[in-house]
Structure formats: C-alpha cells, structure tokens
Amino acid sequence: MIALLLLFFVALGAGVLSGVVGTGSSLIMLPVLVATYGPRIAVPVMAIASLFGNIGRVIVWWHEIRWRPVFAYSLAGVPAAVLGAHTLLTISPGTVEVFLAAFFLAMIPLRRLIRRSNLHLNLWHMSLAGAIVGFMTGFALSTGPLSVPVFTGQCEYR
C-alpha cells in the first residue's frame, strides 16, 4: 500500500512537471516503474499514460500545431515505435535494463549538443528524426528531450 501511495505522489509530481515543461514525466516515472514492476510492464504503462497526456496537449494547442512537420515525423516515427516496442519485448530483461541506463546517461550530453547546434530541418529530416526517435520511444519511451527541440524551434524547420 505504501508503495502505491508513493507511486501516486511521484506520478502526480511528474504530471505537474510535464504540464509545465511539456515533457519530463517519463524521465521521472520510467525509472520508478522499472524498479517497481520491471521494464516489460513499465514501458507499456508509460506508453498509455503518455498517449493520454499527448492527446490532452493536442487538444489544448490544436491551433498552434504545424501539421506538415507532424505528419512527416509521424510517417516514419509510428512504424519505428512499433519496431522499438517489438525489440523491447524480444530481448532479455537484463539487456533492456543496460540499454535504458545507457540511454538515460546519453540523453544528458545529447540534449546539450542539440541545444548548441543551429539545425535547419526540412520534411525529410523530420521523417528521419521521426524514425530514430520513434524507435527509441518504442524501446525506451522517454524521448521528449530529443523530440521537443525538433518541434519547439530549437531546430528551425524550413
């Protein structure tokens, strides 16, 4: 019971952070869920929670969304996410845990590198980014720090 209560408060804090910043709930929740339930349960649970959170964001920001880049990103990103999820389910749990740890550690310098670069993206770049981030999302789920710069103007879209 105490574990569920703690999980509830961590989720509440992660939700508030995600609501304010636009991302981050997976970075907080995924390690807690993996430690509690293991990666094979944690990733699908976070995927469902992220889906509902993103639906809420689309509803709120509907008129601000530039749909052409979204479709280019999604065209490759959705099948890649399915492939990433399939990969997650077919490899050993130990390998998944090592990969997730390496991924989260790599996010720190990668996020800084993206911020410093002055990238100009076209629709093909958006599709490539969708494929890479989509696979990572299906496998590791917490890829907001990679995709947010693409859609928030830190990488300029042409």
N, C-alpha and C positions, 0 to 999 in steps of 0.2 A: 504494500500500500504506500509506503514512504517513497519507494522508487517511482511509482506512478505519479505521485504528487510532485516530486522533484522534476520529473519529466514534463509535467504540465507547466510548471513555472519556467523551466528552460525554454519550452516551446512558446510560451507567452512572451518572454523577453526576445526570443528570436523573431517572432512575428512583428513585434513593435519595431525592432531594428530594420527588418525587411520593409516594413511600411514606410519608414522614414528615409532609408537609404535606397531602397529599390532592389536590394539583393542582400545576401548575407545569412538568411535563415538556414540554408543548407550547410553553410560553413560551421554554424553553431550546432545544429541539430544532428547532422550526419555522424560526427564522432560519438556523440552521446548515444544515439540509436545503435550504432555499430557495437559500442561497448556493452550495451544492454541486451540487444537481440541478435547481433551478428550482421554481416554485410548483406546476406541474401534476403533478409527481411527488411533491414533498414533502408536500402536503396528504393525498393518499390513503395514503401510507406512515404518516403520523402518525395518520390515522383508524384504520387497522388496529391500530397499536400502542396507541392509546387504548382501542379496543374491548376488547382483551385485558386491559389494566390495569383497566378498569372492571368487567369480569367478575370479576376477582380481588377487587376491593373489594366487590362484591355478595356473593360467597361468604363473605368474612370478616365482613361486617357484616349478614348476612341478617336476623337477629332484631331489629336496630335500625331497619330501614327502615320508614318510614310509607308504605304503598303507594298510598293515595288521592292524595296530592300528586304522587307519582311518575307515576301514570297520567295525571293531569290535565296535568302538564308534558309528558309524552311524547306525548299525543294530538295536540297541535299541534306539538311540537318535532320529531318524526321526519319528518313531511312537509316541514316548513320546512327541515330539514337537507338533505333531498334537493333541494329548490329551491335552496338555497345552493350545494350542490355542482354542480348543473347550471349555475348562474350562473358559478361559478368556471371551468368548462370552456368557456363560450361567449364570454367576454370576452377581450380581449387580455392577454398576459402582463404588459405594462407597466402596464396598468390594475390588474391584480391586485397587483403589487408596490407601487404607490402606495396602494391600499386597505389592504393588510396593514400598511404602515408607519403610516398614519393610525390604523388600528385599535389597534395596539400603543401608540401615543402617547396615544390617547384612553383607554386602559384605566387609566392612572395616576390621572387626576382622577376618573374614573367609579367606580373601586374605592373611593376615599376618600369620595365622595358617598354611595355605598351604605352604607358603614360608619357614617356620621354620621346617616343617616336612620333613623327608627324605623318601618319599614313593617310593616303588618299585611296578610297575604295570605290570600285565600280561593281556592277551586278555580278560579274564573275568572281571577284574577290569575296563578295558576300556569300556566294554559294560555297566557295572553298572554306571560308570561315564557318559556315553552317555545317559542312561535313566534318570538320575537325572538332568543333565544339559539340556538335550533335553526338558524335561517337563518345567523347569524353562525358557528356551529360548522361548518356545511357549507361555508361560504366561507373562513373564516379559521382554523378548528379550535380555536384556543386561547382558549376562553371560560370556563375554570374560574373566574377571578376574578369573572365575572358570575353564574355559576350557584351557586357554593359558598355565598354569603351567603343565597340563597333556601332552601337545604336544610340549613344548619347553625344556623339560629336567629337569624342576624343580621337576618333579616326574619322576623317572627313569623307563623306560619301559624295561621289560625282555622278 
